[in-house]
Amino acid sequence: MTDKVDSNRDSYHPHSASVAVTSAALRDWFVREVLPLEAALTQFLRHNWRNKSDIPDLVQEVYARVYDAARKEMPEQTRAFVFTTAHNLLIDRVRREKIIQIEAVSELDTLAIAADEPAPDRSVIARDELRRLQIALDRLPPRTREVVTMRRIDGLSRAEIAQRLSITEVTVKWHLNEGLRALADDLYGEAAALRNKS
Amino acid sequence: MSAADIQTRAADWVNQRRDSGEWTPDDQAALDAWLAESPEHVVAYWRLDAAWERTQRLVALRPSKPERTRGPIWRNALRFAAAAIVIAAGTSAAFYFTKPTAPDTRHFATDVGARKTIKLADGSEIELNTNTVLRIAPGPNPRMAWLDKGEAYFRIQHDSAHPFVVMAQGRRVVDLGTEFLMRAEPKRLEVALVAGRAQLDSPNDPTQEPAVLTPGDVAIATANAISVTSKSTKVLSDELSWRQGLLVFKYTTLEDAASEFNRYNRKKIVITDPKVAQLTIVGTFPSNDVNAFTDAAQAIFGLRIENRNGEIAIKR
């Protein structure tokens, strides 16, 4: 079914690359094709960059560059495009910082391997999604998990949560924001990659 | 600004827009301005917004015994677990009884996606669902209302000397000590009784027999007939889940689920493929989050979602 869907899409938009990309289409593409690469992208950056505390900034900059480029023309091979962008970013950083990072040059092969790795099967993603979400939720710090559960699963209002936990609504909001960030890291792979490393 | 700072800000925007229940045009303008500042803002926002959408599916983990976690309104609903649901539909038929109203009839309306609770002096409460118009007779102790369109849940303080009467679609519901839901759709009125007793009749057409409803009864009135079926308390509770801002589907076709969502949202879901329309789903969704629904359709059935011209098309 997936194959059929993809070929349909091609036939509907034979010249999509030359058509101005709408913001909604761009977001859709970014969420569907770029974000799922985050775990692999993070791993690639960690392999090739010495200062690990730079990684979140590097991921963000790769995304920003990919977005800027895709606004003008949607890349045909998302995966290869993302990793090429990451590679070029590292080269730029090395030049700018005038530091010679041997790894950044020697591990160019990583790029080719990462780019060829097949995307995970969509149906597997769908089946595992709820379980993944549950695991991600379980990994949140206890208080944050409690607040997120009350809001997102139990459907309590922020005021009700504040009252039940005897905390302010500002604190409830803080937990929701932190919870969302942590869930995103978990779902898109950065936290998973960090955990594997440590 | 570091990636962490930008993410914190983006998370705040996402939660504010998606989750706080307060989102004004000024908020949208401020968000647009922030996004326009840099591509880093856009990608951070998209990423967290996408994560928010994915985590919407966590609603599926909601315990099936709702009284454990629900707020006070819900517990009330269960306590009266016998009240009534009435669904009225508003076209031409709705208006013959609605014309001769007093000039100071009080008028209540909700916008698409909104809800509102009206409290009467005697303690009776009427909750209006999305896109609903209700008028209430004047005076300090009104005992008559007109559901011109939409859906409303009535929890009425019973007074046997002065039964509460609701008119809709040319039909009349007379409370006999009652909680009930009424929903008015074009050419169709539905009345579900949750607690107490109520009578549904047709003052314009004496040939039609009145129906006396007991808890669990769901009456559906069309132009020429009234039919009554009985539903379990659980099913009625699901039908009342809009009072918590939720839609509950149990083996509901995508077509029916889409039309439910369309009652609550300006951006309409369109399904033209009959095979897609007949797929069935089970799940609980926030009524204002169409994306959670289309995401599920995409993930479960491998369907395609197309946003265009203010519509959302679901296709194979």
Interface residues (C-beta under 8 A of the other chain):
Chain A: M1 T2 V5 N8 R9 A24 R27 D28 F30 V31 L35 P56 D57 V59 Q60 E61 Y63 A64 R65 V66 Y67 D68 R122 S123 I125 A126 E129 L130 L133 Q134 A136 L137 R151 R152 I153 D154 G155 L156 S157 R158 E160 K173 L176 N177 E178 L180 R181 L183 A184 L187 Y188
Chain B: S2 A3 A4 I6 Q7 T8 A11 D12 V14 N15 D19 S20 G21 S38 P39 E40 V42 V43 A44 W46 R47 L48 A50 A51 W52 R54 T55 Q56 R57 L58 V59 A60 L61 R62 T69 R70 G71 Q244 G245 L246 A299 I300 G302 R304 N307 R316
